[in-house]
Amino acid sequence: MKWNINRPELICWTFAPLLPLLGLFTCTHSTDIHLHDTYFMVNNLDMGIFSGALLGLLGLGYWVMFKLNRRLSVILSGVHLASTVGGILFIMFLTTLVAEKKVDLQPTGDHLFLAFLIIITGQFFYVANLLVGSLRR
């Protein structure tokens, strides 16, 4: 299957239902996040549902730009999609592999913080892509 990066909404909408399904199959695992004196536990199902909804909304923004005949940057779209989808899959697979004792690694808060930072940084590329796309024809 060839991914058409010129239509990033299709990639978003492909992963939008797949991530909640992945979360459903790995729902017994959770991600532990330590922030200062606070300890957060996020279930993979909740993370899958949230990330599926996020990708659905991001795909909607890409689709609106497509319907308005605006040209988006292929590089910004690729960086955004790779960081968002890749970061989410990294977090979900890492917690699943650690919980099932397939890898001998205990993810620290630094690993998860870095993954969340990559996801959040990718959203700046999304906003920049929409701004650049709305300014050029």
C-alpha positions as a printed NumPy array, in Angstrom:
array([[  0.   ,   0.   ,   0.   ],
       [  1.425,   3.339,  -1.036],
       [  0.91 ,   6.24 ,   1.358],
       [  0.002,   9.441,  -0.455],
       [  1.506,  12.221,   1.643],
       [ -0.287,  14.769,  -0.54 ],
       [ -3.522,  13.646,   1.166],
       [ -2.536,  13.571,   4.86 ],
       [ -6.171,  13.436,   5.995],
       [ -6.423,   9.918,   4.604],
       [ -3.437,   8.837,   6.703],
       [ -4.973,  10.45 ,   9.798],
       [ -8.322,   8.81 ,   9.152],
       [ -6.65 ,   5.444,   8.583],
       [ -4.962,   5.504,  11.991],
       [ -7.936,   7.104,  13.8  ],
       [ -9.904,   3.827,  14.153],
       [ -6.791,   1.633,  14.357],
       [ -5.377,   3.254,  17.503],
       [ -8.51 ,   2.65 ,  19.638],
       [ -8.509,  -0.968,  18.391],
       [ -4.869,  -1.295,  19.389],
       [ -5.755,   0.194,  22.76 ],
       [ -8.594,  -2.307,  23.1  ],
       [ -6.27 ,  -5.252,  22.526],
       [ -3.708,  -3.906,  24.993],
       [ -6.16 ,  -2.431,  27.509],
       [ -4.679,  -4.339,  30.447],
       [ -1.5  ,  -2.271,  30.193],
       [ -1.056,   1.257,  31.374],
       [  1.459,   4.061,  31.115],
       [  2.882,   5.499,  34.31 ],
       [  3.816,   9.164,  34.114],
       [  5.705,  10.892,  36.92 ],
       [  5.536,  14.676,  36.973],
       [  7.205,  16.176,  40.013],
       [  5.13 ,  14.884,  42.955],
       [  2.199,  13.671,  40.843],
       [  1.815,  10.133,  39.537],
       [ -0.457,   9.63 ,  36.531],
       [ -1.565,   6.251,  35.212],
       [ -3.079,   6.223,  31.721],
       [ -4.664,   3.055,  30.389],
       [ -3.763,   2.079,  26.816],
       [ -7.465,   1.983,  25.901],
       [ -7.914,   5.571,  27.052],
       [ -4.766,   6.598,  25.208],
       [ -5.986,   4.84 ,  22.061],
       [ -9.399,   6.514,  22.191],
       [ -7.893,   9.95 ,  22.829],
       [ -5.29 ,   9.602,  20.083],
       [ -7.9  ,   8.264,  17.638],
       [-10.093,  11.301,  18.315],
       [ -7.057,  13.579,  17.989],
       [ -6.108,  12.09 ,  14.617],
       [ -9.725,  12.368,  13.461],
       [ -9.749,  16.089,  14.262],
       [ -6.335,  16.626,  12.688],
       [ -7.579,  14.845,   9.571],
       [-10.583,  17.16 ,   9.526],
       [ -8.256,  20.174,   9.436],
       [ -6.288,  18.649,   6.572],
       [ -9.528,  17.846,   4.737],
       [-10.792,  21.436,   5.068],
       [ -7.544,  22.673,   3.52 ],
       [ -7.975,  20.129,   0.705],
       [-11.551,  21.266,   0.033],
       [-10.415,  24.909,  -0.046],
       [ -7.805,  23.941,  -2.694],
       [ -4.881,  25.022,  -0.518],
       [ -1.48 ,  23.464,  -1.103],
       [  0.117,  22.101,   2.048],
       [  3.81 ,  21.475,   2.51 ],
       [  4.653,  17.813,   1.977],
       [  7.635,  18.04 ,   4.336],
       [  5.637,  19.629,   7.169],
       [  2.846,  17.08 ,   6.696],
       [  5.326,  14.198,   6.791],
       [  7.104,  15.478,   9.893],
       [  3.81 ,  16.103,  11.645],
       [  2.35 ,  12.69 ,  10.861],
       [  5.572,  10.833,  11.657],
       [  5.997,  12.545,  15.016],
       [  2.346,  12.231,  16.039],
       [  1.609,   8.67 ,  14.942],
       [  5.138,   7.462,  15.668],
       [  5.155,   8.94 ,  19.173],
       [  1.765,   7.45 ,  20.039],
       [  2.733,   4.014,  18.73 ],
       [  6.07 ,   4.199,  20.559],
       [  4.349,   4.852,  23.88 ],
       [  1.707,   2.159,  23.385],
       [  4.136,  -0.522,  22.192],
       [  6.757,   0.286,  24.819],
       [  4.278,  -0.061,  27.676],
       [  2.897,  -3.273,  26.171],
       [  6.321,  -4.853,  25.714],
       [  7.432,  -3.905,  29.21 ],
       [  4.195,  -5.172,  30.782],
       [  4.484,  -8.519,  28.991],
       [  8.175,  -8.821,  30.   ],
       [  9.308,  -9.036,  26.363],
       [ 12.012,  -6.433,  26.948],
       [ 14.121,  -5.945,  30.021],
       [ 13.662,  -2.214,  30.223],
       [ 11.752,  -0.145,  32.689],
       [ 10.631,   3.032,  30.93 ],
       [ 11.404,   5.984,  33.092],
       [  9.615,   9.268,  33.067],
       [ 12.352,  10.54 ,  30.757],
       [ 11.436,   8.077,  27.989],
       [  7.768,   8.961,  28.153],
       [  8.455,  12.676,  28.528],
       [ 10.606,  12.579,  25.409],
       [  7.865,  10.754,  23.473],
       [  5.21 ,  13.242,  24.629],
       [  7.554,  16.103,  23.745],
       [  7.947,  14.706,  20.218],
       [  4.158,  14.444,  19.863],
       [  3.6  ,  18.006,  21.112],
       [  6.374,  19.381,  18.891],
       [  4.712,  17.696,  15.918],
       [  1.572,  19.733,  16.567],
       [  3.533,  22.934,  15.98 ],
       [  4.401,  21.573,  12.529],
       [  0.67 ,  21.004,  11.965],
       [ -0.21 ,  24.603,  12.825],
       [  2.682,  25.904,  10.708],
       [  1.547,  23.723,   7.813],
       [ -2.014,  25.063,   7.985],
       [ -0.754,  28.654,   8.18 ],
       [  1.615,  28.22 ,   5.234],
       [ -1.088,  26.411,   3.275],
       [ -3.662,  29.123,   3.89 ],
       [ -1.25 ,  31.829,   2.695],
       [ -0.279,  30.197,  -0.603],
       [ -2.413,  28.939,  -3.431]])
